[in-house]
Amino acid sequence: MDDGISTGRLLVATPQLADPNFRRSVVLIVEHEPEGGTLGVVLNRPTEVPVDQVLPPWSELVTGPSVVFQGGPVALDSALALAHVPGTDEPLGWRALNGSPAVARVGLVDLDVPPEILAPEVARLRVFAGYAGWGTGQLQSEIDEGAWYVLSAESGDVFAEEPDGLWPAVLRRQGGELAFVATFPEDPSLN
């Protein structure tokens, strides 16, 4: 059975998802193993921490805003990075997500590799503190409960210049009912 969950797709929080860690979040799935769980990063949670305070060697390669993003509630003391590498080569220190064609040239960066090795290959890069993770069957259960929409990613989603507007933008481009959901007020009781 195809549950729609796969590497390179987006999890977009429905308005019913009240968990503050994921409220109005857009999560890129970076790993999915049906028998082993799912790993993703929240794309629309920039912090105020500049990358040069946390990972100075990588700060020159970061795409604006050049701050660390909160990738999720798990392992906030660890960092991971995503980079867009044009062309067809697989440079040392970069592993393609091998998911949706729209994000085929986006991959995980090994932050232990010296940045100067990847610098000539990287077009865009973003650093995340922490990640979002689900055990086997947990994410599917949340989807069944109405917490997430599973949608296709577009190339600009991962490195959105205005990450705070990503949630309504992704929903709006779906058209129909989901475009209407994009207008859902932050606090419906004030409507």
C-alpha positions, 0 to 999 in steps of 0.5 A: 500500500502506498501511503504517500510518505517518501523521501523528498515529499512534504508533510504540511501541518493541518490547522488541527495540529496543535502541537507547538513543535509542528503548528503550521510547519512544513517538514521535508522528509529526508529519510523514510523506511517503512520498517524503520521510521521517518526523519524530516526537518522543519523548513519554516522555523528560522531561529535568531542564531546566526550560523557563524555562531554555531558552525563558523566554517559553514557560514559563508556557504549558507543561503539567506537567511543565514541563521540556523533553522530549528529542524524539529524537537529531537536532538536540538544539540546536533546539526544537519545541513541540506544543500542544493548541488546543480549538475550530475556529480555527487561531491564528497560530503554530500548525499542526494535524498533520492526522492522526488524529482523536484528535489533530486539535487538536494542532499544531506551534507556531512558537516565533518567534511571541510567546507572548502571541499563542497564550496565549488559544488554547492548552490544553496545550503541551509543548517538545521538544529535538530530534526523531526522523527517518527517510529514505524507506523507513528507518522501514518497514524498521525496522518490518519488522525488528520494532523498532516497533508503529504504533498509534493515538494518544489525546488524552492521550498527547501531554501525559501527566502521567506520561510515564515510564508512557506506554510500558506504558500505550499497550501495555496499552490495546491488549489481547491480545498487546500488553497482555502485552508491556507487562509485559515486564521492562526486563532479561529476564535478571533474570527 
